[in-house]
């Protein structure tokens, strides 16, 4: 699986602080605004938005944080271990 964040914050320092505070260690895509092609195609409504993508490239979870994110990861890891 892959974790991918999307961030649209114009204030780069604030974005970096939030990323550090939330301990986001995965790739985060910087977009240019609500009309950015990524935001349009992926229907990003808030920033950052976290997508959890499975090994087949399918977005399995969207907008998950904290315990929900941990649960999503645990689910995908459990699925991978049964293959």
C-alpha positions as CSV (number, residue, x, y, z in Angstrom):
1,X,0.0,0.0,0.0
2,X,0.9,3.6,-0.3
3,X,0.1,6.7,1.8
4,X,-0.1,9.9,-0.2
5,X,-0.9,13.3,1.2
6,X,-2.2,16.3,-0.8
7,X,-1.5,19.7,0.6
8,X,-2.7,23.1,-0.9
9,X,-1.4,25.4,1.9
10,X,0.1,28.6,0.5
11,X,2.0,29.1,3.8
12,X,4.8,26.6,3.4
13,X,6.1,27.1,7.0
14,X,2.6,26.4,8.4
15,X,2.3,23.3,6.2
16,X,5.7,22.0,7.3
17,X,4.8,22.5,11.0
18,X,1.5,20.7,10.6
19,X,3.2,17.8,8.7
20,X,5.7,17.5,11.6
21,X,3.1,17.8,14.3
22,X,1.0,15.1,12.7
23,X,4.1,13.0,12.1
24,X,3.4,12.6,8.4
25,X,6.4,10.7,7.0
26,X,4.8,9.7,3.6
27,X,5.0,11.7,0.3
28,X,2.9,14.8,0.3
29,X,1.9,16.3,-3.1
30,X,1.8,20.1,-3.1
31,X,-1.0,21.4,-5.3
32,X,-1.6,24.9,-6.6
33,X,-5.2,25.5,-5.5
34,X,-8.8,24.2,-5.8
35,X,-8.6,24.2,-9.6
36,X,-5.4,22.1,-9.7
37,X,-5.9,19.0,-11.8
38,X,-5.1,16.7,-8.9
39,X,-7.6,18.4,-6.7
40,X,-10.3,18.2,-9.4
41,X,-9.6,14.6,-10.4
42,X,-9.3,13.3,-6.8
43,X,-12.1,15.5,-5.4
44,X,-9.9,17.0,-2.8
45,X,-12.1,19.2,-0.5
46,X,-9.7,19.8,2.4
47,X,-6.0,19.9,3.0
48,X,-4.1,17.9,3.8
49,X,-6.0,15.0,2.4
50,X,-4.6,11.5,3.0
51,X,-5.3,8.7,0.5
52,X,-4.4,5.1,1.3
53,X,-3.8,3.2,-1.9
54,X,-3.6,-0.6,-1.9
55,X,-1.1,-2.8,-3.8
56,X,-3.4,-2.8,-6.8
57,X,-3.3,1.0,-7.1
58,X,-6.9,1.3,-5.8
59,X,-7.7,4.1,-3.4
60,X,-9.1,2.2,-0.4
61,X,-9.4,5.0,2.2
62,X,-9.7,8.7,1.9
63,X,-9.5,11.5,4.6
64,X,-8.4,9.2,7.4
65,X,-6.2,10.3,10.3
66,X,-5.2,9.1,13.7
67,X,-6.8,5.8,14.8
68,X,-8.8,5.5,11.5
69,X,-5.5,5.8,9.5
70,X,-3.9,3.2,11.8
71,X,-6.9,0.9,11.3
72,X,-6.7,1.3,7.5
73,X,-3.0,0.4,7.5
74,X,-3.6,-2.6,9.8
75,X,-6.3,-3.8,7.5
76,X,-4.1,-3.6,4.4
77,X,-1.2,-5.3,6.2
78,X,-3.5,-8.1,7.3
79,X,-4.8,-8.6,3.8
80,X,-1.2,-8.6,2.4
81,X,-0.1,-11.2,4.9
82,X,-2.9,-13.6,3.7
83,X,-1.7,-13.6,0.1
